[in-house]
Amino acid sequence: MAASQPVHSMGDQADEAAVRSVVDRVDRAWADGDAEAFAAACTEPGTMILSGDRYFRGRPQIHDQMSMALAGPLKGTALTGRIVDLRFLAPGAAVLTTEGGILLPGETEADRERALRATWVVVKEQGQWLVAAYQNGRVADGAPPSGPRAE
């Protein structure tokens, strides 16, 4: 039996650049307040689990929820995500981790309360890399409790 191919070598440089561009597309759509472009970066059955235990399934629901958010409480904000890990799981499938958050107008770095860490599963469909699944959590929520551990 042949050894499995190392995870990092399953995508070429063009695929790696295209996967990285997915994050840029999502960030740009958010900054532009463009729910259509945001949803178009997802697969048709894509899923999103956002901080605050919000779950959206399918491009139409992602579009509707982002349309309301970008026209309402998130209007004028930007999303930023720095890729800290990218691995190809198989040809046409990758997982990446980003750190960033929601920026208020004039900010260049997210406040701790709006800092996010996210996992993205992206797949190549008909030559285009799209978000198949996304989940984020607030970095502030992930701080371990202080004090001694219960045994």
C-alpha positions as CSV (number, residue, x, y, z in Angstrom):
1,M,0.0,0.0,0.0
2,A,1.4,3.4,-1.0
3,A,1.9,6.0,1.7
4,S,-0.7,8.8,1.7
5,Q,0.2,12.0,0.2
6,P,1.3,14.7,2.7
7,V,-1.5,17.1,3.4
8,H,0.4,20.2,2.4
9,S,1.2,18.9,-1.1
10,M,-2.3,18.2,-2.3
11,G,-2.7,21.7,-3.8
12,D,-0.5,23.5,-6.1
13,Q,0.5,27.2,-5.8
14,A,-2.5,28.3,-7.9
15,D,-4.9,26.4,-5.7
16,E,-3.3,27.8,-2.6
17,A,-3.6,31.4,-3.9
18,A,-7.2,30.7,-4.9
19,V,-8.0,29.3,-1.4
20,R,-6.4,32.4,0.2
21,S,-8.5,34.6,-2.1
22,V,-11.7,33.2,-0.7
23,V,-11.0,35.0,2.6
24,D,-10.3,38.2,0.8
25,R,-13.6,37.8,-1.2
26,V,-15.6,37.3,2.0
27,D,-13.9,40.2,3.7
28,R,-14.5,42.5,0.7
29,A,-18.1,41.6,0.4
30,W,-18.6,42.4,4.1
31,A,-16.9,45.7,3.8
32,D,-19.0,46.6,0.7
33,G,-22.2,45.6,2.6
34,D,-22.8,43.1,-0.3
35,A,-24.7,40.1,1.0
36,E,-25.1,38.8,-2.6
37,A,-21.3,38.6,-3.0
38,F,-20.9,37.2,0.5
39,A,-23.4,34.4,-0.2
40,A,-21.9,33.8,-3.6
41,A,-18.6,32.9,-1.9
42,C,-20.4,29.9,-0.4
43,T,-21.5,26.6,-1.8
44,E,-25.2,26.2,-2.4
45,P,-25.6,23.9,0.7
46,G,-22.9,25.8,2.7
47,T,-23.2,26.2,6.4
48,M,-22.1,29.0,8.8
49,I,-22.0,28.8,12.6
50,L,-21.3,32.2,14.0
51,S,-20.5,33.3,17.6
52,G,-23.6,33.7,19.6
53,D,-24.7,30.2,18.5
54,R,-26.2,31.4,15.2
55,Y,-26.5,28.7,12.5
56,F,-27.3,29.2,8.8
57,R,-27.6,26.6,6.2
58,G,-27.7,27.1,2.5
59,R,-26.8,30.1,0.3
60,P,-30.3,31.7,0.5
61,Q,-30.4,31.7,4.3
62,I,-26.8,33.0,4.5
63,H,-27.7,35.7,2.0
64,D,-30.8,36.7,4.0
65,Q,-29.1,36.8,7.4
66,M,-26.1,38.7,6.1
67,S,-28.3,41.1,4.2
68,M,-30.1,42.0,7.5
69,A,-26.9,42.2,9.5
70,L,-25.0,44.3,7.0
71,A,-27.9,46.7,6.6
72,G,-28.5,46.8,10.3
73,P,-26.1,46.2,13.3
74,L,-23.0,45.5,11.2
75,K,-23.5,48.4,8.7
76,G,-20.3,50.3,8.1
77,T,-18.1,47.6,9.8
78,A,-15.5,45.5,8.1
79,L,-14.3,41.9,8.6
80,T,-10.7,41.0,8.7
81,G,-9.1,37.6,8.8
82,R,-5.4,36.7,8.7
83,I,-4.8,33.1,7.6
84,V,-2.7,31.3,10.3
85,D,-3.1,27.8,9.0
86,L,-4.0,26.3,5.6
87,R,-4.0,22.6,4.7
88,F,-5.2,20.7,1.8
89,L,-7.2,17.7,2.9
90,A,-7.6,16.2,-0.6
91,P,-7.4,17.5,-4.1
92,G,-10.2,20.1,-4.2
93,A,-10.7,20.4,-0.4
94,A,-8.9,22.6,2.1
95,V,-9.3,23.7,5.7
96,L,-7.9,27.0,7.0
97,T,-7.9,28.9,10.2
98,T,-8.1,32.7,10.4
99,E,-7.7,35.2,13.2
100,G,-9.1,38.6,13.0
101,G,-12.5,40.1,13.8
102,I,-15.0,42.8,13.1
103,L,-13.6,46.3,12.6
104,L,-15.5,49.5,13.4
105,P,-15.0,52.4,11.1
106,G,-11.4,53.7,11.5
107,E,-10.1,50.6,13.2
108,T,-7.2,48.5,11.9
109,E,-7.4,45.8,14.5
110,A,-10.4,44.3,16.2
111,D,-11.1,45.0,19.8
112,R,-10.8,41.9,22.0
113,E,-14.6,41.7,22.3
114,R,-14.9,41.6,18.5
115,A,-11.9,39.4,17.9
116,L,-12.7,36.1,16.1
117,R,-10.9,32.9,15.4
118,A,-12.5,30.9,12.5
119,T,-12.3,27.6,10.8
120,W,-13.1,27.4,7.1
121,V,-13.7,24.4,4.9
122,V,-13.4,25.3,1.3
123,V,-14.0,23.1,-1.8
124,K,-13.4,23.5,-5.5
125,E,-16.6,23.4,-7.5
126,Q,-16.6,23.9,-11.2
127,G,-13.2,25.5,-11.0
128,Q,-14.0,28.0,-8.2
129,W,-13.1,27.7,-4.6
130,L,-16.1,28.3,-2.3
131,V,-16.8,28.1,1.4
132,A,-18.6,24.8,2.3
133,A,-18.5,25.3,6.0
134,Y,-17.5,28.1,8.3
135,Q,-17.4,28.4,12.1
136,N,-16.1,31.2,14.3
137,G,-15.9,32.0,17.9
138,R,-15.0,35.1,19.8
139,V,-11.4,35.0,21.0
140,A,-12.6,36.5,24.3
141,D,-14.9,33.5,24.8
142,G,-12.0,31.1,24.5
143,A,-10.0,32.3,27.5
144,P,-9.5,29.4,29.9
145,P,-11.0,29.9,33.4
146,S,-8.6,31.1,36.0
147,G,-7.9,29.2,39.2
148,P,-7.2,25.6,40.0
149,R,-8.6,22.8,37.8
150,A,-11.3,20.5,39.1
151,E,-9.9,16.9,39.3
